Amino acid sequence: MIALSGPEFVRKPRDEIINEILESIAKEEMAIANLMNAEAEKIKRVVASHDLPKAEDFSQLLSLQKLVAEILEKLIQKQNIIIKKLDMIREFKATIIKKEKPHPYHPMPQYDNEE
């Protein structure tokens, strides 16, 4: 029987993990900005290349508008996921801060085996 192996798991400090997640979010944001810019440029080219007197020109514009609207809807969904990731990081950081810095009136209990 052949043993399957996956990537080796390496423990990293929490701050490093959070920074990696934030970096991935920043890259996603740049990709979203680039997609939005590309769609805007596409619309500019189509509008600039037509005098729009014919019905088929309007039909093409409507098709383009529908495509752009679909892409923007997907980007909005992606943004909502990014917001949830950021909220999770914020909550995670708040939990860590609570654990590391107890309230002065409610100190964390000390156990016999802790120093």
MOPAC internal coordinates of N, CA, C and O (Angstrom, degrees):
PM7 1SCF
backbone

  N    0.0000 0     0.00 0     0.00 0    0    0    0
  C    1.4459 1     0.00 0     0.00 0    1    0    0
  C    1.5337 1   108.61 1     0.00 0    2    1    0
  O    1.2310 1   120.78 1   -41.44 1    3    2    1
  N    1.3118 1   116.12 1   138.56 1    3    2    1
  C    1.4615 1   121.52 1  -178.80 1    5    3    2
  C    1.5233 1   108.67 1   -95.58 1    6    5    3
  O    1.2310 1   121.22 1   -49.48 1    7    6    5
  N    1.3161 1   115.27 1   130.52 1    7    6    5
  C    1.4655 1   120.07 1   178.27 1    9    7    6
  C    1.5277 1   108.82 1   -84.14 1   10    9    7
  O    1.2310 1   121.19 1   -49.97 1   11   10    9
  N    1.3071 1   115.33 1   130.03 1   11   10    9
  C    1.4579 1   120.30 1   176.91 1   13   11   10
  C    1.5142 1   109.43 1   -84.18 1   14   13   11
  O    1.2310 1   121.47 1   -37.34 1   15   14   13
  N    1.2924 1   114.79 1   142.66 1   15   14   13
  C    1.4620 1   117.73 1   177.15 1   17   15   14
  C    1.5180 1   108.70 1  -131.15 1   18   17   15
  O    1.2310 1   121.42 1   -36.16 1   19   18   17
  N    1.2961 1   114.90 1   143.84 1   19   18   17
  C    1.4510 1   121.28 1   178.48 1   21   19   18
  C    1.5124 1   109.44 1  -109.86 1   22   21   19
  O    1.2310 1   120.65 1     6.27 1   23   22   21
  N    1.2948 1   116.35 1  -173.73 1   23   22   21
  C    1.4574 1   118.68 1   177.90 1   25   23   22
  C    1.5256 1   110.32 1   -64.07 1   26   25   23
  O    1.2310 1   121.57 1   -33.95 1   27   26   25
  N    1.3054 1   114.60 1   146.05 1   27   26   25
  C    1.4610 1   119.58 1  -179.42 1   29   27   26
  C    1.5287 1   109.50 1   -69.94 1   30   29   27
  O    1.2310 1   120.85 1   -47.10 1   31   30   29
  N    1.3051 1   115.99 1   132.90 1   31   30   29
  C    1.4615 1   121.49 1   179.63 1   33   31   30
  C    1.5216 1   108.87 1   -84.14 1   34   33   31
  O    1.2310 1   120.82 1   -54.40 1   35   34   33
  N    1.3058 1   116.04 1   125.60 1   35   34   33
  C    1.4583 1   121.45 1   179.25 1   37   35   34
  C    1.5206 1   108.01 1  -117.24 1   38   37   35
  O    1.2310 1   120.89 1   -57.16 1   39   38   37
  N    1.3160 1   115.90 1   122.84 1   39   38   37
  C    1.4686 1   119.52 1   177.13 1   41   39   38
  C    1.5206 1   108.76 1   -73.24 1   42   41   39
  O    1.2310 1   121.67 1   -44.76 1   43   42   41
  N    1.3200 1   114.40 1   135.24 1   43   42   41
  C    1.4599 1   120.46 1   179.03 1   45   43   42
  C    1.5176 1   108.30 1  -126.05 1   46   45   43
  O    1.2310 1   120.52 1   -24.97 1   47   46   45
  N    1.3194 1   116.62 1   155.03 1   47   46   45
  C    1.4697 1   119.29 1   175.54 1   49   47   46
  C    1.5334 1   110.32 1   -63.59 1   50   49   47
  O    1.2310 1   121.14 1   -29.89 1   51   50   49
  N    1.3348 1   115.42 1   150.11 1   51   50   49
  C    1.4739 1   120.30 1  -178.08 1   53   51   50
  C    1.5197 1   112.06 1   -55.77 1   54   53   51
  O    1.2310 1   120.52 1   135.90 1   55   54   53
  N    1.3322 1   116.62 1   -44.10 1   55   54   53
  C    1.4646 1   119.31 1  -178.24 1   57   55   54
  C    1.5243 1   111.48 1   -60.95 1   58   57   55
  O    1.2310 1   120.29 1   142.38 1   59   58   57
  N    1.3221 1   117.05 1   -37.62 1   59   58   57
  C    1.4635 1   120.49 1   178.78 1   61   59   58
  C    1.5273 1   110.46 1   -66.23 1   62   61   59
  O    1.2310 1   120.36 1   139.39 1   63   62   61
  N    1.3174 1   116.91 1   -40.61 1   63   62   61
  C    1.4663 1   121.19 1   178.56 1   65   63   62
  C    1.5268 1   110.12 1   -64.13 1   66   65   63
  O    1.2310 1   120.84 1   134.47 1   67   66   65
  N    1.3241 1   115.99 1   -45.53 1   67   66   65
  C    1.4689 1   120.05 1   179.12 1   69   67   66
  C    1.5185 1   110.30 1   -61.33 1   70   69   67
  O    1.2310 1   120.23 1   137.22 1   71   70   69
  N    1.3368 1   117.16 1   -42.78 1   71   70   69
  C    1.4659 1   120.27 1   178.51 1   73   71   70
  C    1.5234 1   111.57 1   -62.35 1   74   73   71
  O    1.2310 1   119.96 1   141.36 1   75   74   73
  N    1.3275 1   117.68 1   -38.64 1   75   74   73
  C    1.4647 1   120.70 1   177.59 1   77   75   74
  C    1.5291 1   110.99 1   -64.65 1   78   77   75
  O    1.2310 1   120.45 1   139.57 1   79   78   77
  N    1.3246 1   116.75 1   -40.43 1   79   78   77
  C    1.4686 1   120.06 1   178.14 1   81   79   78
  C    1.5250 1   110.05 1   -65.37 1   82   81   79
  O    1.2310 1   120.29 1   136.04 1   83   82   81
  N    1.3312 1   117.06 1   -43.96 1   83   82   81
  C    1.4656 1   120.38 1   178.77 1   85   83   82
  C    1.5253 1   111.12 1   -63.22 1   86   85   83
  O    1.2310 1   120.50 1   141.81 1   87   86   85
  N    1.3190 1   116.65 1   -38.19 1   87   86   85
  C    1.4629 1   120.39 1   177.66 1   89   87   86
  C    1.5316 1   110.55 1   -63.93 1   90   89   87
  O    1.2310 1   120.37 1   138.95 1   91   90   89
  N    1.3306 1   116.90 1   -41.05 1   91   90   89
  C    1.4680 1   119.54 1   179.01 1   93   91   90
  C    1.5314 1   110.47 1   -66.18 1   94   93   91
  O    1.2310 1   120.36 1   144.13 1   95   94   93
  N    1.3261 1   116.91 1   -35.87 1   95   94   93
  C    1.4644 1   120.56 1   177.28 1   97   95   94
  C    1.5258 1   110.02 1   -65.55 1   98   97   95
  O    1.2310 1   120.38 1   138.01 1   99   98   97
  N    1.3286 1   116.88 1   -41.99 1   99   98   97
  C    1.4671 1   120.48 1   178.68 1  101   99   98
  C    1.5293 1   110.60 1   -61.36 1  102  101   99
  O    1.2310 1   120.38 1   139.89 1  103  102  101
  N    1.3306 1   116.87 1   -40.11 1  103  102  101
  C    1.4682 1   120.23 1   177.99 1  105  103  102
  C    1.5239 1   110.84 1   -65.77 1  106  105  103
  O    1.2310 1   120.20 1   140.90 1  107  106  105
  N    1.3234 1   117.23 1   -39.10 1  107  106  105
  C    1.4651 1   120.76 1   176.94 1  109  107  106
  C    1.5243 1   110.39 1   -62.74 1  110  109  107
  O    1.2310 1   120.69 1   138.32 1  111  110  109
  N    1.3246 1   116.29 1   -41.68 1  111  110  109
  C    1.4625 1   120.64 1   179.53 1  113  111  110
  C    1.5281 1   110.93 1   -62.80 1  114  113  111
  O    1.2310 1   120.38 1   139.42 1  115  114  113
  N    1.3371 1   116.88 1   -40.58 1  115  114  113
  C    1.4653 1   120.34 1   177.73 1  117  115  114
  C    1.5313 1   110.46 1   -64.39 1  118  117  115
  O    1.2310 1   120.38 1   139.01 1  119  118  117
  N    1.3210 1   116.88 1   -40.99 1  119  118  117
  C    1.4651 1   120.54 1   178.59 1  121  119  118
  C    1.5254 1   110.58 1   -63.33 1  122  121  119
  O    1.2310 1   120.51 1   138.03 1  123  122  121
  N    1.3206 1   116.62 1   -41.97 1  123  122  121
  C    1.4689 1   120.74 1   178.35 1  125  123  122
  C    1.5239 1   110.20 1   -62.84 1  126  125  123
  O    1.2310 1   120.36 1   135.69 1  127  126  125
  N    1.3274 1   116.91 1   -44.31 1  127  126  125
  C    1.4664 1   120.63 1   178.86 1  129  127  126
  C    1.5286 1   110.66 1   -61.08 1  130  129  127
  O    1.2310 1   120.32 1   138.38 1  131  130  129
  N    1.3264 1   117.00 1   -41.62 1  131  130  129
  C    1.4623 1   120.44 1   178.75 1  133  131  130
  C    1.5256 1   111.58 1   -64.62 1  134  133  131
  O    1.2310 1   120.18 1   139.32 1  135  134  133
  N    1.3292 1   117.25 1   -40.68 1  135  134  133
  C    1.4685 1   120.23 1   177.58 1  137  135  134
  C    1.5285 1   111.35 1   -64.00 1  138  137  135
  O    1.2310 1   120.60 1   136.78 1  139  138  137
  N    1.3172 1   116.46 1   -43.22 1  139  138  137
  C    1.4673 1   119.75 1   179.77 1  141  139  138
  C    1.5294 1   110.36 1   -63.97 1  142  141  139
  O    1.2310 1   120.44 1   139.28 1  143  142  141
  N    1.3231 1   116.76 1   -40.72 1  143  142  141
  C    1.4568 1   120.85 1   178.51 1  145  143  142
  C    1.5304 1   110.59 1   -63.98 1  146  145  143
  O    1.2310 1   120.28 1   138.32 1  147  146  145
  N    1.3315 1   117.07 1   -41.68 1  147  146  145
  C    1.4645 1   120.66 1   178.90 1  149  147  146
  C    1.5262 1   111.00 1   -62.38 1  150  149  147
  O    1.2310 1   120.37 1   139.39 1  151  150  149
  N    1.3166 1   116.90 1   -40.61 1  151  150  149
  C    1.4677 1   120.12 1   178.61 1  153  151  150
  C    1.5236 1   110.84 1   -66.52 1  154  153  151
  O    1.2310 1   120.10 1   140.34 1  155  154  153
  N    1.3124 1   117.42 1   -39.66 1  155  154  153
  C    1.4683 1   120.64 1   178.03 1  157  155  154
  C    1.5261 1   110.47 1   -63.69 1  158  157  155
  O    1.2310 1   120.36 1   137.74 1  159  158  157
  N    1.3265 1   116.92 1   -42.26 1  159  158  157
  C    1.4641 1   120.72 1   178.43 1  161  159  158
  C    1.5261 1   110.99 1   -63.96 1  162  161  159
  O    1.2310 1   120.47 1   141.61 1  163  162  161
  N    1.3236 1   116.70 1   -38.39 1  163  162  161
  C    1.4638 1   121.15 1   178.69 1  165  163  162
  C    1.5335 1   109.85 1   -61.27 1  166  165  163
  O    1.2310 1   120.50 1   135.23 1  167  166  165
  N    1.3120 1   116.66 1   -44.77 1  167  166  165
  C    1.4689 1   120.75 1   179.49 1  169  167  166
  C    1.5260 1   110.19 1   -64.40 1  170  169  167
  O    1.2310 1   120.36 1   136.55 1  171  170  169
  N    1.3287 1   116.91 1   -43.45 1  171  170  169
  C    1.4740 1   120.20 1   179.14 1  173  171  170
  C    1.5253 1   111.33 1   -59.13 1  174  173  171
  O    1.2310 1   120.36 1   136.58 1  175  174  173
  N    1.3442 1   116.92 1   -43.42 1  175  174  173
  C    1.4692 1   120.16 1  -179.49 1  177  175  174
  C    1.5257 1   111.22 1   -64.03 1  178  177  175
  O    1.2310 1   120.44 1   136.47 1  179  178  177
  N    1.3181 1   116.76 1   -43.53 1  179  178  177
  C    1.4649 1   120.16 1  -178.60 1  181  179  178
  C    1.5218 1   110.36 1   -65.08 1  182  181  179
  O    1.2310 1   120.24 1   134.55 1  183  182  181
  N    1.3118 1   117.14 1   -45.45 1  183  182  181
  C    1.4666 1   120.54 1  -178.75 1  185  183  182
  C    1.5265 1   110.46 1   -66.33 1  186  185  183
  O    1.2310 1   119.90 1   139.98 1  187  186  185
  N    1.3279 1   117.79 1   -40.02 1  187  186  185
  C    1.4627 1   121.08 1  -179.16 1  189  187  186
  C    1.5292 1   112.20 1   -69.11 1  190  189  187
  O    1.2310 1   119.90 1   152.44 1  191  190  189
  N    1.3199 1   117.80 1   -27.56 1  191  190  189
  C    1.4679 1   120.78 1  -175.86 1  193  191  190
  C    1.5313 1   113.33 1   -87.56 1  194  193  191
  O    1.2310 1   119.45 1   175.43 1  195  194  193
  N    1.3166 1   118.65 1    -4.57 1  195  194  193
  C    1.4696 1   121.55 1  -177.08 1  197  195  194
  C    1.5259 1   110.51 1  -124.75 1  198  197  195
  O    1.2310 1   122.38 1   -37.76 1  199  198  197
  N    1.3462 1   113.04 1   142.24 1  199  198  197
  C    1.4608 1   118.72 1   170.43 1  201  199  198
  C    1.5212 1   109.94 1   -87.85 1  202  201  199
  O    1.2310 1   120.52 1   168.38 1  203  202  201
  N    1.3087 1   116.62 1   -11.62 1  203  202  201
  C    1.4604 1   125.85 1   174.87 1  205  203  202
  C    1.5317 1   115.63 1    62.31 1  206  205  203
  O    1.2310 1   119.26 1  -145.42 1  207  206  205
  N    1.3588 1   119.02 1    34.58 1  207  206  205
  C    1.4599 1   116.70 1   176.71 1  209  207  206
  C    1.5271 1   113.45 1   -85.08 1  210  209  207
  O    1.2310 1   119.76 1   161.33 1  211  210  209
  N    1.3468 1   118.06 1   -18.67 1  211  210  209
  C    1.4619 1   121.09 1  -172.79 1  213  211  210
  C    1.5216 1   111.65 1   -98.73 1  214  213  211
  O    1.2310 1   121.46 1   -27.26 1  215  214  213
  N    1.3297 1   114.81 1   152.74 1  215  214  213
  C    1.4675 1   120.64 1  -179.93 1  217  215  214
  C    1.5185 1   111.37 1   -64.22 1  218  217  215
  O    1.2310 1   119.81 1   143.04 1  219  218  217
  N    1.3514 1   117.97 1   -36.96 1  219  218  217
  C    1.4658 1   119.30 1  -179.36 1  221  219  218
  C    1.5287 1   111.68 1   -66.09 1  222  221  219
  O    1.2310 1   120.19 1   151.72 1  223  222  221
  N    1.3313 1   117.24 1   -28.28 1  223  222  221
  C    1.4678 1   119.73 1   175.49 1  225  223  222
  C    1.5269 1   110.26 1   -64.97 1  226  225  223
  O    1.2310 1   120.91 1   137.98 1  227  226  225
  N    1.3331 1   115.86 1   -42.02 1  227  226  225
  C    1.4627 1   119.56 1   177.59 1  229  227  226
  C    1.5257 1   110.81 1   -65.08 1  230  229  227
  O    1.2310 1   120.96 1   142.76 1  231  230  229
  N    1.3312 1   115.77 1   -37.24 1  231  230  229
  C    1.4624 1   120.32 1   177.90 1  233  231  230
  C    1.5278 1   110.44 1   -62.38 1  234  233  231
  O    1.2310 1   120.52 1   136.82 1  235  234  233
  N    1.3205 1   116.61 1   -43.18 1  235  234  233
  C    1.4673 1   120.48 1   177.79 1  237  235  234
  C    1.5286 1   110.90 1   -63.83 1  238  237  235
  O    1.2310 1   121.11 1   138.51 1  239  238  237
  N    1.3165 1   115.49 1   -41.49 1  239  238  237
  C    1.4687 1   118.99 1   178.98 1  241  239  238
  C    1.5201 1   111.39 1   -64.23 1  242  241  239
  O    1.2310 1   120.28 1   139.95 1  243  242  241
  N    1.3278 1   117.07 1   -40.05 1  243  242  241
  C    1.4618 1   120.04 1   177.91 1  245  243  242
  C    1.5209 1   111.14 1   -64.33 1  246  245  243
  O    1.2310 1   120.31 1   140.00 1  247  246  245
  N    1.3256 1   117.01 1   -40.00 1  247  246  245
  C    1.4723 1   120.43 1   177.26 1  249  247  246
  C    1.5220 1   110.46 1   -62.88 1  250  249  247
  O    1.2310 1   120.84 1   135.87 1  251  250  249
  N    1.3138 1   116.00 1   -44.13 1  251  250  249
  C    1.4634 1   120.31 1   178.30 1  253  251  250
  C    1.5250 1   110.51 1   -62.80 1  254  253  251
  O    1.2310 1   120.84 1   137.15 1  255  254  253
  N    1.3360 1   116.00 1   -42.85 1  255  254  253
  C    1.4625 1   120.10 1  -179.60 1  257  255  254
  C    1.5179 1   110.89 1   -61.93 1  258  257  255
  O    1.2310 1   120.10 1   139.53 1  259  258  257
  N    1.3271 1   117.41 1   -40.47 1  259  258  257
  C    1.4688 1   120.65 1   178.43 1  261  259  258
  C    1.5235 1   110.92 1   -64.29 1  262  261  259
  O    1.2310 1   120.69 1   137.60 1  263  262  261
  N    1.3273 1   116.28 1   -42.40 1  263  262  261
  C    1.4602 1   120.63 1   179.02 1  265  263  262
  C    1.5274 1   110.70 1   -62.72 1  266  265  263
  O    1.2310 1   120.68 1   134.29 1  267  266  265
  N    1.3216 1   116.30 1   -45.71 1  267  266  265
  C    1.4681 1   120.41 1   179.29 1  269  267  266
  C    1.5239 1   110.38 1   -63.52 1  270  269  267
  O    1.2310 1   120.12 1   138.99 1  271  270  269
  N    1.3248 1   117.38 1   -41.01 1  271  270  269
  C    1.4685 1   120.56 1   178.76 1  273  271  270
  C    1.5221 1   111.08 1   -61.79 1  274  273  271
  O    1.2310 1   120.17 1   139.78 1  275  274  273
  N    1.3375 1   117.29 1   -40.22 1  275  274  273
  C    1.4682 1   120.60 1   177.52 1  277  275  274
  C    1.5280 1   111.02 1   -63.73 1  278  277  275
  O    1.2310 1   120.76 1   136.28 1  279  278  277
  N    1.3153 1   116.16 1   -43.72 1  279  278  277
  C    1.4687 1   119.90 1   179.21 1  281  279  278
  C    1.5218 1   110.35 1   -63.17 1  282  281  279
  O    1.2310 1   120.46 1   135.53 1  283  282  281
  N    1.3290 1   116.72 1   -44.47 1  283  282  281
  C    1.4661 1   119.81 1   179.46 1  285  283  282
  C    1.5242 1   111.42 1   -63.25 1  286  285  283
  O    1.2310 1   120.14 1   143.01 1  287  286  285
  N    1.3237 1   117.34 1   -36.99 1  287  286  285
  C    1.4694 1   120.63 1   177.41 1  289  287  286
  C    1.5231 1   110.30 1   -62.23 1  290  289  287
  O    1.2310 1   120.43 1   137.59 1  291  290  289
  N    1.3346 1   116.78 1   -42.41 1  291  290  289
  C    1.4748 1   120.58 1   177.43 1  293  291  290
  C    1.5273 1   110.69 1   -64.31 1  294  293  291
  O    1.2310 1   120.47 1   141.27 1  295  294  293
  N    1.3212 1   116.71 1   -38.73 1  295  294  293
  C    1.4685 1   120.19 1   179.04 1  297  295  294
  C    1.5271 1   111.16 1   -66.85 1  298  297  295
  O    1.2310 1   120.37 1   143.63 1  299  298  297
  N    1.3208 1   116.90 1   -36.37 1  299  298  297
  C    1.4664 1   120.41 1   176.09 1  301  299  298
  C    1.5244 1   110.12 1   -63.90 1  302  301  299
  O    1.2310 1   120.47 1   137.81 1  303  302  301
  N    1.3285 1   116.71 1   -42.19 1  303  302  301
  C    1.4669 1   120.03 1   176.62 1  305  303  302
  C    1.5266 1   110.45 1   -60.87 1  306  305  303
  O    1.2310 1   120.66 1   138.22 1  307  306  305
  N    1.3191 1   116.34 1   -41.78 1  307  306  305
  C    1.4674 1   121.22 1   178.74 1  309  307  306
  C    1.5296 1   109.88 1   -63.02 1  310  309  307
  O    1.2310 1   120.23 1   138.79 1  311  310  309
  N    1.3200 1   117.17 1   -41.21 1  311  310  309
  C    1.4655 1   120.97 1   178.33 1  313  311  310
  C    1.5223 1   110.95 1   -62.07 1  314  313  311
  O    1.2310 1   120.12 1   140.36 1  315  314  313
  N    1.3222 1   117.38 1   -39.64 1  315  314  313
  C    1.4670 1   120.52 1   178.20 1  317  315  314
  C    1.5236 1   111.20 1   -62.67 1  318  317  315
  O    1.2310 1   120.54 1   141.54 1  319  318  317
  N    1.3294 1   116.57 1   -38.46 1  319  318  317
  C    1.4674 1   120.12 1   176.63 1  321  319  318
  C    1.5249 1   110.10 1   -65.29 1  322  321  319
  O    1.2310 1   120.38 1   138.14 1  323  322  321
  N    1.3180 1   116.88 1   -41.86 1  323  322  321
  C    1.4657 1   120.93 1   178.70 1  325  323  322
  C    1.5257 1   110.36 1   -62.07 1  326  325  323
  O    1.2310 1   120.25 1   137.83 1  327  326  325
  N    1.3219 1   117.12 1   -42.17 1  327  326  325
  C    1.4661 1   120.59 1   178.30 1  329  327  326
  C    1.5225 1   110.32 1   -60.82 1  330  329  327
  O    1.2310 1   120.23 1   138.81 1  331  330  329
  N    1.3288 1   117.16 1   -41.19 1  331  330  329
  C    1.4712 1   120.26 1   178.10 1  333  331  330
  C    1.5259 1   110.92 1   -63.78 1  334  333  331
  O    1.2310 1   120.20 1   140.49 1  335  334  333
  N    1.3256 1   117.22 1   -39.51 1  335  334  333
  C    1.4656 1   120.30 1   177.01 1  337  335  334
  C    1.5269 1   110.51 1   -61.63 1  338  337  335
  O    1.2310 1   120.76 1   135.07 1  339  338  337
  N    1.3205 1   116.15 1   -44.93 1  339  338  337
  C    1.4667 1   119.91 1   179.91 1  341  339  338
  C    1.5244 1   111.15 1   -63.94 1  342  341  339
  O    1.2310 1   120.22 1   140.25 1  343  342  341
  N    1.3260 1   117.19 1   -39.75 1  343  342  341
  C    1.4630 1   120.54 1   176.65 1  345  343  342
  C    1.5216 1   111.15 1   -62.37 1  346  345  343
  O    1.2310 1   120.66 1   139.56 1  347  346  345
  N    1.3406 1   116.34 1   -40.44 1  347  346  345
  C    1.4653 1   119.71 1   178.58 1  349  347  346
  C    1.5282 1   110.87 1   -63.56 1  350  349  347
  O    1.2310 1   120.46 1   138.75 1  351  350  349
  N    1.3204 1   116.73 1   -41.25 1  351  350  349
  C    1.4694 1   120.05 1   178.54 1  353  351  350
  C    1.5186 1   109.91 1   -64.22 1  354  353  351
  O    1.2310 1   120.39 1   136.26 1  355  354  353
  N    1.3296 1   116.87 1   -43.74 1  355  354  353
  C    1.4679 1   120.66 1   179.67 1  357  355  354
  C    1.5251 1   110.69 1   -60.30 1  358  357  355
  O    1.2310 1   120.47 1   134.64 1  359  358  357
  N    1.3265 1   116.71 1   -45.36 1  359  358  357
  C    1.4673 1   120.64 1   179.04 1  361  359  358
  C    1.5253 1   110.96 1   -65.38 1  362  361  359
  O    1.2310 1   120.44 1   140.37 1  363  362  361
  N    1.3197 1   116.77 1   -39.63 1  363  362  361
  C    1.4577 1   121.44 1   178.53 1  365  363  362
  C    1.5259 1   110.24 1   -62.65 1  366  365  363
  O    1.2310 1   120.54 1   134.35 1  367  366  365
  N    1.3323 1   116.57 1   -45.65 1  367  366  365
  C    1.4673 1   120.65 1   178.69 1  369  367  366
  C    1.5264 1   110.41 1   -63.51 1  370  369  367
  O    1.2310 1   120.06 1   140.19 1  371  370  369
  N    1.3260 1   117.48 1   -39.81 1  371  370  369
  C    1.4662 1   120.67 1   179.30 1  373  371  370
  C    1.5210 1   110.47 1   -63.90 1  374  373  371
  O    1.2310 1   120.20 1   141.15 1  375  374  373
  N    1.3194 1   117.23 1   -38.85 1  375  374  373
  C    1.4644 1   121.47 1   178.12 1  377  375  374
  C    1.5188 1   110.43 1   -64.61 1  378  377  375
  O    1.2310 1   120.50 1   137.72 1  379  378  377
  N    1.3232 1   116.65 1   -42.28 1  379  378  377
  C    1.4665 1   120.67 1   179.15 1  381  379  378
  C    1.5204 1   110.20 1   -63.57 1  382  381  379
  O    1.2310 1   120.46 1   136.35 1  383  382  381
  N    1.3255 1   116.72 1   -43.65 1  383  382  381
  C    1.4644 1   120.39 1  -179.46 1  385  383  382
  C    1.5207 1   110.00 1   -62.28 1  386  385  383
  O    1.2310 1   120.18 1   138.40 1  387  386  385
  N    1.3308 1   117.26 1   -41.60 1  387  386  385
  C    1.4659 1   120.19 1   178.63 1  389  387  386
  C    1.5185 1   110.76 1   -61.34 1  390  389  387
  O    1.2310 1   120.45 1   140.00 1  391  390  389
  N    1.3307 1   116.75 1   -40.00 1  391  390  389
  C    1.4616 1   120.29 1  -178.96 1  393  391  390
  C    1.5233 1   111.50 1   -71.45 1  394  393  391
  O    1.2310 1   120.29 1   143.77 1  395  394  393
  N    1.3217 1   117.04 1   -36.23 1  395  394  393
  C    1.4586 1   120.48 1  -176.07 1  397  395  394
  C    1.5238 1   112.63 1   -81.76 1  398  397  395
  O    1.2310 1   120.17 1   146.96 1  399  398  397
  N    1.3178 1   117.28 1   -33.04 1  399  398  397
  C    1.4601 1   120.98 1  -175.89 1  401  399  398
  C    1.5235 1   109.49 1  -123.94 1  402  401  399
  O    1.2310 1   120.07 1   -93.03 1  403  402  401
  N    1.3087 1   117.46 1    86.97 1  403  402  401
  C    1.4664 1   118.78 1   179.77 1  405  403  402
  C    1.5256 1   110.96 1   -66.35 1  406  405  403
  O    1.2310 1   121.76 1   -26.52 1  407  406  405
  N    1.2887 1   114.24 1   153.48 1  407  406  405
  C    1.4606 1   120.83 1   177.50 1  409  407  406
  C    1.5239 1   108.57 1   -63.37 1  410  409  407
  O    1.2310 1   119.30 1   -40.88 1  411  410  409
  N    1.3451 1   118.95 1   139.12 1  411  410  409
  C    1.4678 1   120.36 1  -176.34 1  413  411  410
  C    1.5277 1   113.92 1   -61.26 1  414  413  411
  O    1.2310 1   120.00 1   152.40 1  415  414  413
  N    1.3235 1   117.61 1   -27.60 1  415  414  413
  C    1.4592 1   120.28 1  -179.99 1  417  415  414
  C    1.5238 1   112.57 1   -88.77 1  418  417  415
  O    1.2310 1   120.87 1   168.51 1  419  418  417
  N    1.3307 1   115.94 1   -11.49 1  419  418  417
  C    1.4611 1   121.18 1   179.55 1  421  419  418
  C    1.5229 1   109.20 1  -132.51 1  422  421  419
  O    1.2310 1   119.78 1  -111.14 1  423  422  421
  N    1.3173 1   118.03 1    68.86 1  423  422  421
  C    1.4611 1   119.45 1  -177.36 1  425  423  422
  C    1.5224 1   111.29 1   -66.08 1  426  425  423
  O    1.2310 1   121.77 1   -27.31 1  427  426  425
  N    1.3256 1   114.22 1   152.69 1  427  426  425
  C    1.4625 1   119.39 1   178.20 1  429  427  426
  C    1.5200 1   108.92 1   -70.36 1  430  429  427
  O    1.2310 1   119.97 1   -37.45 1  431  430  429
  N    1.3168 1   117.66 1   142.55 1  431  430  429
  C    1.4660 1   119.98 1  -179.33 1  433  431  430
  C    1.5243 1   111.19 1   -67.10 1  434  433  431
  O    1.2310 1   120.53 1   -36.06 1  435  434  433
  N    1.3072 1   116.59 1   143.94 1  435  434  433
  C    1.4603 1   122.36 1   176.11 1  437  435  434
  C    1.5142 1   108.30 1  -101.29 1  438  437  435
  O    1.2310 1   120.71 1   -46.48 1  439  438  437
  N    1.3038 1   116.25 1   133.52 1  439  438  437
  C    1.4497 1   121.37 1   179.26 1  441  439  438
  C    1.5247 1   109.09 1  -102.90 1  442  441  439
  O    1.2310 1   120.69 1   -21.25 1  443  442  441
  N    1.3146 1   116.29 1   158.75 1  443  442  441
  C    1.4616 1   121.55 1  -175.67 1  445  443  442
  C    1.5200 1   113.41 1   -57.42 1  446  445  443
  O    1.2310 1   119.79 1   145.27 1  447  446  445
  N    1.3341 1   118.00 1   -34.73 1  447  446  445
  C    1.4530 1   120.09 1  -175.96 1  449  447  446
  C    1.5204 1   113.43 1   -87.57 1  450  449  447
  O    1.2310 1   119.16 1  -178.66 1  451  450  449
  N    1.3254 1   119.22 1     1.34 1  451  450  449
  C    1.4614 1   122.52 1   178.54 1  453  451  450
  C    1.5155 1   110.23 1   -96.02 1  454  453  451
  O    1.2310 1   121.58 1   -32.62 1  455  454  453
  N    1.2975 1   114.59 1   147.38 1  455  454  453
  C    1.4623 1   119.05 1   174.75 1  457  455  454
  C    1.4918 1   109.39 1  -125.71 1  458  457  455
  O    1.2310 1   120.10 1   180.00 1  459  458  457

